[in-house]
């Protein structure tokens, strides 16, 4: 349907252009007759009339083409910028997630991975729990032993925020894709635990746009 409508529009513009270019000749023939003259003066008069009529028309058409080219160039530049931005967001997100997996797989203590400790304490924590002194002490202990945990997870949020502020479909899909990959690589409980851990560690002073924690994420409208 869109292709048909585009063809109709192109045909309409073509017909309008032909009509605009032929109209002065048709009017001239109707007023002065259509017979060819052998009088040089008549030809000179017709040339002056046609140049006076077609000059502004061709100038307007030239201006239209230039404006159209500028708009097309702007659209092309925006498309290239968007593609570069989305690719960078994807590459950075993948890098941080890969680094995060290595940290989470490190041993908190013999036989216990950091991921298990994080999930146990923070995955199901409520806002009230996150203000608890014991949980804050656990968060500080984790940060002392694995400072990269906070740094890497916090680095993902500028990426998510940059994608979420644009309402275009490509940005929304990239945000969904990045979040889904985080869930696949880390698991949803671990993503929620990292949200809660970051909030607890900073004591809510840094207003991240939390994406995973049910306790911290803004309610969907």
GICOR-V872328 format. One record per backbone hydrogen bond with DSSP energy under -0.5 kcal/mol. CO is the residue of the C=O (numbers start at 1). NH is the residue of the N-H. E is the energy in kcal/mol with one decimal. If there is no record, write none. Layout:
co:CO nh:NH e:E
co:CO nh:NH e:E
This chain:
co:1 nh:5 e:-2.4
co:2 nh:6 e:-2.5
co:3 nh:7 e:-2.3
co:4 nh:8 e:-2.3
co:5 nh:9 e:-2.4
co:6 nh:10 e:-2.4
co:7 nh:11 e:-2.5
co:8 nh:12 e:-2.5
co:9 nh:13 e:-2.5
co:10 nh:14 e:-2.2
co:11 nh:15 e:-2.4
co:12 nh:16 e:-2.4
co:13 nh:17 e:-2.3
co:14 nh:18 e:-2.2
co:15 nh:19 e:-2.3
co:16 nh:20 e:-2.4
co:17 nh:21 e:-2.2
co:18 nh:22 e:-2.3
co:19 nh:23 e:-2.1
co:20 nh:24 e:-0.7
co:22 nh:26 e:-2.4
co:23 nh:27 e:-2.7
co:24 nh:28 e:-2.5
co:25 nh:29 e:-2.6
co:26 nh:30 e:-2.1
co:27 nh:31 e:-2.2
co:28 nh:32 e:-2.9
co:29 nh:33 e:-1.6
co:38 nh:40 e:-0.6
co:39 nh:43 e:-1.6
co:40 nh:44 e:-2.2
co:41 nh:45 e:-2.6
co:42 nh:46 e:-2.5
co:43 nh:47 e:-2.5
co:44 nh:48 e:-2.3
co:45 nh:49 e:-2.2
co:46 nh:50 e:-3.0
co:47 nh:51 e:-2.6
co:48 nh:52 e:-1.9
co:49 nh:53 e:-1.6
co:50 nh:54 e:-3.7
co:51 nh:55 e:-1.7
co:52 nh:56 e:-0.6
co:53 nh:57 e:-1.1
co:54 nh:58 e:-3.1
co:55 nh:59 e:-2.2
co:56 nh:60 e:-2.6
co:57 nh:61 e:-2.4
co:58 nh:62 e:-2.6
co:59 nh:63 e:-2.4
co:60 nh:64 e:-2.4
co:61 nh:65 e:-2.4
co:62 nh:66 e:-2.3
co:63 nh:67 e:-2.5
co:64 nh:68 e:-2.5
co:65 nh:69 e:-2.3
co:66 nh:70 e:-2.3
co:67 nh:71 e:-2.5
co:68 nh:72 e:-2.4
co:69 nh:73 e:-2.4
co:70 nh:74 e:-2.4
co:71 nh:75 e:-2.4
co:72 nh:76 e:-2.4
co:73 nh:77 e:-2.7
co:74 nh:78 e:-2.5
co:75 nh:79 e:-2.4
co:76 nh:80 e:-2.4
co:77 nh:81 e:-2.4
co:78 nh:82 e:-3.0
co:79 nh:83 e:-2.5
co:80 nh:84 e:-2.2
co:81 nh:85 e:-2.7
co:82 nh:86 e:-2.8
co:83 nh:87 e:-2.2
co:84 nh:88 e:-2.3
co:85 nh:89 e:-2.5
co:86 nh:90 e:-2.4
co:87 nh:91 e:-2.6
co:88 nh:92 e:-2.9
co:89 nh:93 e:-2.4
co:90 nh:94 e:-2.4
co:91 nh:95 e:-2.1
co:92 nh:96 e:-2.5
co:93 nh:97 e:-2.3
co:94 nh:98 e:-2.2
co:95 nh:99 e:-2.1
co:96 nh:100 e:-2.3
co:97 nh:101 e:-2.2
co:98 nh:102 e:-1.3
co:99 nh:103 e:-1.6
co:100 nh:104 e:-2.7
co:101 nh:105 e:-1.5
co:103 nh:106 e:-1.3
co:104 nh:115 e:-2.1
co:106 nh:114 e:-2.8
co:109 nh:112 e:-2.7
co:112 nh:108 e:-2.4
co:112 nh:109 e:-1.5
co:113 nh:117 e:-1.4
co:114 nh:118 e:-2.6
co:115 nh:119 e:-2.7
co:116 nh:120 e:-2.3
co:117 nh:121 e:-2.1
co:118 nh:122 e:-2.4
co:118 nh:123 e:-0.5
co:119 nh:123 e:-1.4
co:122 nh:125 e:-1.1
co:126 nh:130 e:-2.0
co:127 nh:131 e:-0.6
co:128 nh:131 e:-0.9
co:129 nh:132 e:-1.9
co:132 nh:136 e:-2.1
co:133 nh:137 e:-2.2
co:134 nh:138 e:-2.0
co:135 nh:139 e:-2.4
co:136 nh:140 e:-2.3
co:137 nh:141 e:-2.2
co:138 nh:142 e:-2.5
co:139 nh:143 e:-2.2
co:140 nh:144 e:-2.3
co:141 nh:145 e:-1.9
co:142 nh:146 e:-2.9
co:146 nh:149 e:-1.7
co:146 nh:150 e:-0.5
co:147 nh:151 e:-1.5
co:148 nh:152 e:-3.0
co:149 nh:153 e:-1.9
co:150 nh:154 e:-2.5
co:151 nh:155 e:-1.3
co:152 nh:156 e:-0.8
co:153 nh:156 e:-0.8
co:153 nh:157 e:-0.6
co:154 nh:157 e:-0.7
co:154 nh:158 e:-0.6
co:155 nh:159 e:-0.6
co:156 nh:160 e:-2.1
co:157 nh:161 e:-2.7
co:158 nh:162 e:-2.4
co:159 nh:163 e:-1.8
co:160 nh:164 e:-2.0
co:161 nh:165 e:-1.5
co:163 nh:166 e:-0.6
co:165 nh:167 e:-0.5
co:168 nh:172 e:-2.1
co:169 nh:173 e:-2.8
co:170 nh:174 e:-1.8
co:171 nh:175 e:-2.3
co:172 nh:176 e:-2.4
co:173 nh:177 e:-2.5
co:174 nh:178 e:-2.6
co:175 nh:179 e:-2.4
co:176 nh:180 e:-2.6
co:177 nh:181 e:-2.2
co:178 nh:182 e:-1.8
co:179 nh:183 e:-2.0
co:180 nh:184 e:-2.4
co:181 nh:185 e:-2.7
co:182 nh:186 e:-2.3
co:182 nh:187 e:-0.5
co:183 nh:187 e:-2.1
co:187 nh:191 e:-2.0
co:188 nh:192 e:-2.7
co:189 nh:193 e:-2.4
co:190 nh:194 e:-2.4
co:191 nh:195 e:-1.9
co:192 nh:196 e:-2.4
co:193 nh:197 e:-2.9
co:194 nh:198 e:-2.5
co:195 nh:199 e:-2.2
co:196 nh:200 e:-2.7
co:197 nh:201 e:-2.9
co:198 nh:202 e:-2.0
co:199 nh:203 e:-0.5
co:199 nh:204 e:-1.8
co:200 nh:203 e:-0.6
co:202 nh:205 e:-1.9
co:205 nh:207 e:-0.6
co:206 nh:208 e:-1.7
co:208 nh:210 e:-1.6
co:213 nh:217 e:-3.0
